[in-house]
C-alpha cells in the first residue's frame, strides 16, 4: 500500500519458480508468489510491466515459469495505525518469507512439469481455468466464477465480494467453503445417475475432493470443507460412529498439523467457528417441526451467532443481513451456482457471445447488493470490540445454545440476560469515556482525527491523498487508494459511521485527495475549508460529488471558532481569501482541557510571519503539528520561539521522495529542546483524555 515509499534493502540476482495460479495483474502491476530455487522459500513478487505485449503474455500464460532477474527485497511493514492490518504478520502466517520487487528480467523460460509433480500440475490446471474464464466471460461473470469455482480473487473493480462483506454475508461465498458441498453433492448425483456402483462412487468422490480442494486454491474454508467431507465419508463407509463434532475436531487437528497458523487467519477462524455453530445448533433446529420455519430460524440464528467475529474483524454490519441471508442463500445455491457450473462446462464448446445473458443476471444480482449497501439507515459501524468482550459474547452464546438444547423454553431469564449482550454491543462505543486525538499515518500527507468522549463527536482535519498521473489505458490500475488501507479502516475501527465535520486545510491533493473515497464509506455532515481553496477547480469538483449532495459546505477564516463538549477549536488563519496553496492553509488552535494543540497544515515561512503579526493571537501551544511535513520552508526559529511547544509531531511518508523532514527543520526543533515524533518512524501518534479527570495522556506511538 506504500509501494512507492518502500525502501529497498537488498539487490541481487535470483532464480524463482513461479506458482502459475498466483499470477495477478492490475494495470501495469504484476504480482505472483514464487519458490526461491536456492533457499526453497516462498516469496511474494511485484513487477512493473514494461509494455502491453509483456502484459498480454502474463495474462494468458498458464505454464510454470522459471525467472532469472534482478530483485530488490522490500521492507514489509507491521501495524502503522491503531487497529491497523499487520501485513508482516499476514505474510508470516501464510508462509511467505519476504516481499521482493523484480526490477529486471534477464531470462525466463517455461518449465515442462512432469506428471508426478501433481501439486504443480494442479496449479497449472487451476491457472488454465482462470485464464479460460477471463477469455470467455464478461468482467462480473469471470469474477464470480473464478472466486466461487476456483477460489481466485483478483484486484479488479468488479470484485463483488467487497459488497457482500459489507452486508455481513460473505460466509455464504467462498470464505466458509460452503460451495464445496454443492460441488461434491452434485458430483455424487451425476455418478449415481450414471449407474456407477456406490463403492466406485466412494473412491471417485475422495479423488474428486482432493482435486477440487486443490483447484479452489487451498484456502482455509476449502481445506476445512474437504477434510470434513472426507472424514464424514470414511465414517459412513467404515462405521466409525463418529459424531459431527468429532469429524469437525479431527478436520481441525489435521489442518493444524499441516498449517499450524490456520487459526491465526480471519478465514480460518470464520470457517471453523461457523461450522462449529452449525453442528451445535442443528439439534436445536430439529426441535422445530415445520421445515420452512427450520430454515428461517437456522439462517437467523447463524447470522446472529456469527456477529461477534464479524464485528471484531470488519467493524461493521448491516441489519438487513438477516433478511439477505434468507433470500441470498437459496438464490446462490439453487440459481447462481448451477448457472456458473453449467456455463463453465458449456464454455468449452460455445463462444463467449452465448453467455451475455449470464452477465446480465449477475449485474442485476450485484446491483441489488450495491443498492442495499447504500441504505445507510440499516448500516451499523460497531468498531473493534475489546478482546474480553468478544470472549464474553462467544461464551454467552454457547451458554444460550446449551440452555436451548436442555430446555423446551426458548426465553428463560438467563437466555434473555445473556442474549441482550449481543443486542447492546452496537451501543458499546457510547460508553467509552476517553477522547482521542490521532495524527494518522497515511504516508506522505496529512490526516488528523479527533473523537470526543462517549462518541459525542467525530472530526477530521485533512484526508490524505496522492497525486494522480496520466497513464496509458493498459497501465491503469484498480481504484484502490491508501485511504482504503489506512484512514477508512481506522475510522471504522473506532466506530465512526458519521463525521460531524471534515476540515480541509488547503487545496493540495495530499490533504484532500481521499475526501471522495471517505465520503463513499462514511457520511459527512459538513465540510469546512478556506475561501481560497474553494477558488481551486480541482477541490471544487470534489464538493460537487453525489456523496456530498446533502453535506453542509462552508468557507472559514480567522473569525470562526467552535465549542463542543469540553473542547475549543479556533481558526487563526487565513485572514482573507488567498490562493488555496500552502501559505493559505487553515491554522487551527485546538484546546482540550488545559492543553493547546496548534495545527498548521502546510503553512510556510511567509504564512508564519503573517500569523505572528496578528497582535491578538496567542500562538503558545503544548503540542505543534509541524507545517509542511517538516520541510525547511516551514517551522522557522522565530515561529517556534512564539509557539514554544513541548511536543512536535511531523506527518510524513516513510522514505518519501522529498526527503521530509529536512535536517534544517529537525535542527530547529532540537534548538528549542522539544520532543519530536514522526509518522514515518513512529507510525500513528495519538493522545487520550477523559472527562472524569484533567489528565491528557502522553503520546502513544505504534513503533
Protein Blocks (a to p, Z undefined) as FASTA:
>chain_A
ZZmlpccfbdcdddddddfklgccehjaccdddddfklopacddddddfbfklmmmmmmp
cbdcddddddddddddddfbghiacfklmmmmnopabdcddfbdfbdcdddddfklmmlm
mmmmmmmmmmmmmmmpcfklmmmmmmmmnopacfbfklmklmmmmnopmmmmmmnommmm
mmmmmmmmmmmmnopafklmmmmmmmmmmmmmmmnoopaklmmmmmmmmmmmmmmmnono
pafklmmmmmmmmmmmmmmmlmmpmklmmmmmmmmmmmmmmmmmmmpmblklmmmmmmmm
mmmmmmmmmmmmnopacfklmmmmmmmmmmmmmmmmmmmmmmmmmmmmpcfklmmmmmmm
mmmmmmmmmmmmmmmmlpccebjadfklmmmmmmmmmmmmmmmmmpmbfbbfklmmmmmm
mmmmmmmmmmpcbdcdddddebjadddddddehhlaccdehjbjaddddddfklpccfdd
fklmmmmmmmmmnopabdfbacdfbacfklmmmmmmmmmmpccfbdcddfklmmpmklmm
mmmpmklmmpccddddfkbccdeehiacddfbdfbdcehpaklcccddddehjbccddeh
jacfklmmmmmmpmkbcfbdfbdcdehhhpakgoifklmmmnopabdcddddehiaklpa
cfklmmmmmmnopacddfklnopadddddfkbcbdcddddfZZ
